[in-house]
Amino acid sequence: MTLQLILMRHAKSSWNKPVSDHERELNGRGRASAQAMGNWLHENDFLPKEALISSSKRTRETFEGLEVKSTRVRFLEDLYHPSPEKLLCTLKSAQEKTVLIISHNPACASFAEAMTKIPPAHKRFHDYPTCATWVANIDKDHWSEVEFGLARTIAFAIPREVLNADR
């Protein structure tokens, strides 16, 4: 069986309000990026059955902007500025075949690099800009069996390119 991971960094957030980092919301560009990446997920049939989302406001808003209907959705404090190891540990708890994770950098970039056998030939993969999305397949039967270095890249996209492609 093949498992599919969709790893997304949250969309662009606002710094305009004096709130804690955890409570920062998306700005207009971030909302547009989340919608564009949601359209891209739908157009490419990368539709998660399970979503593991950081508990921060900007990651929750990013998920809402995607407009994907996942069977299981969990908002997790453990995904708020995690280590790559914590991301892997959380992923191992997943139940569905296709899983979306929305989290933060630098963890997303480090986790994607650690997971992939061969990184995509995209110049932005290693810095993982806001709302960047990596889709990878892993040839395992259960998420509990997944380890670093097993993922095979299917796609990588960033909002700017997706938005320009729509014009």
N, C-alpha and C positions, 0 to 999 in steps of 0.2 A: 504494500500500500504506500501511497505517496501522501505526505502531509504538506500543507502549504502555509507559509508564514508571510504575512504582510506587516512590515515594520514601517511605522510612520512617526516622524517627529511632529510635534504640535505645530499649528499654523502660527503666523506672526502675531505677537501679542502687543498690547498697549502698555506704555509706561506713563500715561497721562494722569492716572489717579494715584493718590498716595495709599496704596494697599500693599499687603504682603505679597511676596513673590508667588505664593501658592494661589492667591486670589486674583492675579492679573487676568484680564479678559482679552479676547481677540480684538484687534483693530479691524478697520474696514478691509485692508489688504488681506488680513488673515482669514476673515469670513469668505472673501472671494476665492482665496486659495483652497480652503476646505471644500467649498462647493465644486471647484474645478477638479480637485483630486477625487472627490466623490463621483463626479461624472466619469472621470478616467477609470476608476475602479469598475463602475457599471459597464462602460463601453468595452472593457477588456475581460469582463466576467470574472473579476477578482473580488468575489463577494464572500466576506467572512461569515462563518456560522457562529463564531465566538469572538468576543472583543474583550481585551484586557487593557484597561485604560488607566493612566495615572489619575489620581484623585484631584489634581489641580484644575482650576476653573478653565484655563486655556486648552487643556487636553480634552476635557468634557465638551467644551464648545466646538472643538475641532471634530470630535466624533459626531456630534449632532449635525454639523454642517455637511458631513459626508452623505447623510441620508441613506445609510445602509441598514438593513434589517437583520440583525444578528439574533440567533436563538438564545445565546447566553451573553450577558454583558456584565462585566465586573469592573468597578472603579476602585483602584487599589492604591493605598498609601505607599506600598512597596515599590511602585513604579514612578514615584515622584523623586526625580534625580537619583536613580539607582546606579549600581555598578553593573557592568556587563554580566557578572556572575549572578547577580540578583535577577536580572532580566531572564537569564537562562533558567534559573530556579523557578521563576514564575511561569515561564513558558511550559516547563515540565508538568505543571498542574492542569494544563489545558485538556479539554475533553473532545472537542470537535475537530474535524479534519482540516478545516481552513480557519486560521486564527489571525486576527488583527491585534497588534500591539501599538498603542500610541503612548509615547513617552518623551523624554527630553535629551538634549545633548549635554555633555559629550557621550553619554551612554549609548544613544542610538548609533552614532558613528562607530564607536568602539565595538559594540555588540555585533553590528552588521559585518565589520571586518573580521571579527573572530569567528562568526558563523559560516562565512562563505569559503568555499574551496577556491574559487577564482572570482575576484571582485569584478563588477561590471566595468567596462571601459568608458566610464562617464567621469568627467573631470570634477564633478561635485560629490561623488560618492563618499570620499574620505572626510569631507567637512560637513556633509549632511545638513543642507540648509533647511530652514523652516518648511514644514509640510512635505519634505522629501519623503518618497515612498519606495521601498524596496520589496519586491515580491520574489520569494524563493521557494523551491521545492526541496523536500528532505525525504529520502527513501527509507522511511521507518514506519512501523505500524502504530506506534504510540508516542506521544510527546515525551513521556517519561524516559524513552530511549535516546532522545536527542542529545547530542554533545556539540561542542564547538567544531567547526571545520567540515560539517556535513552538508551544508546548504548549497544548492545549485541555483544561481541567479536566473530568474525568468524575465524580470523587468526592473527598471529603476527610472523614476521620473521625478521632476521637480515642477512646482506650480508654474513658474515663468514659462517653461517650454510647453506645458499642457495648455496654458492660456493662449499662448501665441499660435499653437496648432489649431485652436478653435476659431481663429480670425480668418 
